[in-house]
Amino acid sequence: MAERQRATLRSQWLGQQLRELRDGSGLMIKEVAEYLQRDPGTVSRFESGFYPIRRPDLMALLDLYGISDRRRREALMTLSQDVWQKGWWDGYAADVAGSLIDYVWLESRAAHIRSFAAIGVPGLLQTPEYAETVIRINDTNATIEQMERWHELRMNRQQILDGDAPAHLTVVLDEAVLRRQIGDPHVMANQLLHLTHCATMPTVDLHVLPFRAGTPASTHGAFTIFELPAPFPDVAYTETMAGAIYVESPETERFAEAYAGHQSLALTPDESVDLISAAAEEW
């Protein structure tokens, strides 16, 4: 029950905008509740994101707050629809942390994903064997069944790189990713060969940041930036052992600057493939 009541990123975004609209109108929660003929606690949950607002209530609130601009109304209605819409990833909600479901949703929505990898290959580009090893390393207390579900989810995530409207993925790999052994040498060799294949995809740009490139733009480790279509904000993501951290624009600018700095020092796509291929042969 607790997981079903978790506020997703998209529901929090909608709730935040509803709260800002109410504050701008000078209305109290009690007054809004009376207008909607709802309990004040329900309106509060709308604004916190713990209870997604339905279309009729949202339309009534937009009228109450005097939102007549067509684009603004459509943007909020689109956001509301996305709060309620279920995706294939929701079938894994009981198996993984809620923050990962948010991450998969961001992948599915993003027009452009920029990722800096410091130690391991990003999940969207992992081979099944490499992914299995990473999951086993990072979750030593998990059951076999749990690891199988997580592995299945990771492999299914890669479908965003195909299809009618695939996401554009740009990745900067620190050279350490090519040298750091994950699994046995056979796993590493196959993973690097897979990267050279991914580099031929029209939706994927790979760059390697070599050891001798000079001082990197930052030393904070791996992160990902999701560029989302309106009405969603851009989001930066970084992962720690204590949990995931999501940062919304305009605070994403620091991540964008660090990424641009890394990319400016990185090899070209062709040079990167040459280095990856050479590393694969060494493995």
C-alpha positions in Angstrom: 0.0 0.0 0.0 2.8 2.4 0.9 4.4 2.0 -2.6 1.1 2.8 -4.4 0.8 6.0 -2.4 4.4 7.2 -3.3 4.5 10.5 -5.0 6.1 10.1 -8.4 8.2 12.9 -10.0 5.5 13.8 -12.4 2.8 13.9 -9.7 5.1 16.1 -7.6 5.6 18.5 -10.6 1.9 18.8 -11.1 1.3 19.3 -7.4 3.9 22.0 -7.2 2.3 23.9 -10.1 -1.1 23.7 -8.5 0.3 25.0 -5.3 1.9 27.9 -7.0 -1.3 28.7 -8.9 -3.2 28.7 -5.6 -0.7 30.9 -3.9 -0.8 33.3 -6.8 -4.5 33.6 -6.5 -4.4 34.3 -2.8 -6.7 31.4 -2.0 -6.5 29.1 1.1 -6.7 25.4 0.8 -10.0 25.5 2.6 -11.5 27.9 0.0 -10.3 25.7 -2.8 -11.8 22.6 -1.1 -15.1 24.3 -0.8 -15.1 25.2 -4.5 -14.3 21.7 -5.5 -16.6 20.2 -2.8 -13.7 18.2 -1.6 -12.1 17.7 1.8 -9.1 20.1 2.5 -6.9 17.1 3.0 -7.6 15.9 -0.5 -6.6 19.3 -1.9 -3.5 19.1 0.1 -2.7 15.7 -1.3 -3.2 17.1 -4.8 -0.6 19.7 -4.1 1.9 17.2 -2.5 1.6 14.8 -5.4 0.4 11.9 -3.2 -3.1 11.9 -4.7 -3.2 12.6 -8.5 -5.9 15.0 -9.5 -8.4 13.9 -12.0 -9.2 15.8 -15.2 -12.6 17.4 -14.1 -11.1 18.7 -10.8 -8.0 20.1 -12.7 -10.2 21.9 -15.2 -12.3 23.4 -12.4 -9.1 24.6 -10.6 -7.7 26.2 -13.8 -11.0 28.1 -14.1 -10.9 29.1 -10.4 -7.3 30.3 -10.8 -8.1 32.3 -13.9 -5.8 30.3 -16.2 -7.1 31.3 -19.7 -3.9 30.9 -21.7 -4.5 27.9 -24.0 -0.9 26.7 -24.0 -0.7 26.8 -20.2 -3.9 24.9 -19.8 -2.9 22.2 -22.3 0.5 21.8 -20.7 -1.1 21.2 -17.3 -3.6 18.8 -18.8 -0.8 16.9 -20.5 1.1 16.7 -17.3 -2.1 15.4 -15.5 -2.6 12.8 -18.2 1.0 11.6 -17.7 0.4 11.2 -14.0 -2.4 8.8 -14.6 -1.0 7.0 -17.6 0.6 3.6 -17.0 3.7 2.4 -18.8 5.2 -1.1 -19.3 7.6 -0.2 -16.5 4.9 0.0 -13.9 4.7 -3.7 -14.0 8.0 -3.7 -12.1 6.9 -1.2 -9.4 6.6 -4.0 -6.8 10.1 -5.2 -7.6 12.3 -2.1 -7.6 12.6 1.2 -5.7 10.2 3.9 -6.7 13.0 6.1 -7.7 14.0 3.7 -10.4 10.5 3.7 -11.8 10.8 7.5 -12.0 14.2 7.0 -13.8 12.7 4.6 -16.4 9.8 7.0 -17.0 12.3 9.8 -17.6 14.1 7.6 -20.1 10.8 6.9 -21.9 9.9 10.6 -22.1 13.3 12.1 -22.9 14.1 13.5 -26.3 17.8 13.6 -25.5 19.7 11.8 -22.8 23.2 12.9 -21.9 25.2 10.5 -19.7 28.7 10.7 -18.1 29.9 7.3 -17.0 32.9 7.1 -14.6 33.2 3.4 -13.7 30.6 1.3 -15.5 28.8 1.2 -18.9 25.4 2.9 -18.7 22.5 0.5 -18.4 21.1 1.4 -21.8 24.3 0.1 -23.4 25.0 -3.0 -21.3 25.1 -6.5 -22.6 23.0 -9.1 -20.6 26.1 -10.7 -19.1 27.6 -7.3 -18.1 24.3 -6.2 -16.6 24.0 -9.4 -14.6 27.4 -8.9 -13.1 26.7 -5.3 -12.2 23.4 -6.2 -10.5 25.1 -9.0 -8.5 27.9 -6.7 -7.4 25.6 -3.8 -6.3 22.9 -5.9 -4.6 24.7 -8.8 -2.8 21.7 -9.4 -0.4 19.1 -9.7 -3.2 17.4 -13.0 -4.0 17.9 -14.7 -7.3 14.3 -13.9 -8.2 14.8 -10.2 -7.4 18.0 -10.0 -9.5 16.2 -11.7 -12.4 13.4 -9.1 -12.3 15.9 -6.2 -12.1 17.9 -7.7 -15.0 14.7 -8.1 -17.1 13.8 -4.5 -16.4 17.3 -3.2 -17.4 17.2 -5.1 -20.7 13.6 -3.9 -21.5 14.7 -0.3 -20.9 17.0 -0.5 -24.0 13.9 -0.5 -26.2 13.9 3.3 -26.1 16.8 3.3 -28.5 14.7 1.6 -31.2 11.2 2.2 -32.5 9.4 5.0 -34.3 10.6 7.8 -32.1 13.8 6.7 -30.4 15.5 8.8 -27.8 18.8 10.4 -28.7 21.6 9.1 -26.4 24.9 10.9 -26.0 27.4 9.2 -23.7 30.8 10.3 -22.5 32.7 7.3 -21.1 35.7 7.8 -18.9 38.5 5.6 -20.2 38.4 3.8 -16.8 35.1 2.2 -18.0 37.1 0.4 -20.7 39.9 -0.7 -18.3 37.9 -1.5 -15.1 37.1 -5.3 -15.1 33.4 -6.0 -14.6 33.0 -9.8 -14.7 35.6 -11.9 -16.5 37.7 -10.8 -19.5 35.2 -12.5 -21.9 32.3 -10.4 -20.4 34.5 -7.3 -20.8 35.5 -8.0 -24.4 31.9 -8.7 -25.5 30.7 -5.5 -23.7 33.2 -3.3 -25.5 32.4 -4.9 -28.8 28.8 -4.2 -28.1 29.7 -0.6 -27.5 31.2 -0.4 -31.0 28.0 -1.8 -32.4 25.9 0.7 -30.4 28.1 3.5 -31.8 26.8 2.7 -35.3 23.2 3.4 -34.3 21.9 6.7 -35.6 20.5 7.6 -32.1 23.7 7.0 -30.2 26.8 9.2 -29.9 29.8 7.7 -28.0 32.8 9.7 -26.7 35.7 8.4 -24.6 37.4 10.7 -22.2 41.0 9.4 -22.3 43.2 9.5 -19.3 45.6 11.9 -21.0 43.0 14.4 -21.9 43.8 16.7 -19.1 42.0 17.8 -16.0 38.2 16.8 -16.2 35.5 19.3 -15.8 34.6 17.8 -12.4 35.4 14.9 -10.2 31.9 14.2 -8.8 31.4 11.0 -10.7 28.6 9.7 -13.0 25.4 11.5 -13.8 22.7 11.7 -16.4 20.7 14.6 -17.8 17.3 14.1 -19.3 16.0 16.7 -21.8 12.3 16.5 -21.7 9.6 18.0 -23.9 7.2 20.6 -22.5 5.6 20.8 -20.0 8.3 18.8 -18.2 11.5 20.4 -16.8 14.9 19.0 -17.7 16.1 16.7 -14.9 19.6 15.7 -13.8 20.1 12.4 -12.0 23.0 11.1 -9.9 23.1 7.9 -7.8 24.6 7.3 -4.4 24.6 4.3 -2.1 22.1 6.2 0.0 19.7 6.6 -2.9 19.0 8.5 -6.1 19.1 12.3 -6.3 17.0 14.2 -8.9 17.6 17.8 -9.7 15.3 19.9 -11.8 16.1 22.9 -14.1 17.4 25.5 -13.6 19.6 23.7 -11.1 20.6 21.3 -13.8 22.9 23.9 -15.3 25.8 22.7 -13.2 25.4 19.2 -14.6 25.2 20.6 -18.1 28.4 22.6 -17.7 30.2 19.6 -16.3 29.0 17.4 -19.2 30.0 20.0 -21.8 33.4 20.2 -20.1 33.9 16.4 -20.2 32.8 16.2 -23.8 35.1 19.0 -24.9 38.1 16.9 -23.7 36.7 13.7 -25.1 37.7 11.9 -28.3 35.6 12.2 -31.5 33.1 9.3 -32.1 35.5 7.7 -34.7 38.5 8.0 -32.4 36.4 6.7 -29.5 35.4 3.6 -31.4 39.0 3.0 -32.3 40.0 3.1 -28.6 37.1 0.9 -27.6 38.0 -1.7 -30.2 41.6 -1.7 -29.1 40.6 -2.2 -25.5 38.3 -5.0 -26.6 41.2 -6.8 -28.2 43.3 -6.4 -25.1 40.6 -8.1 -23.0 
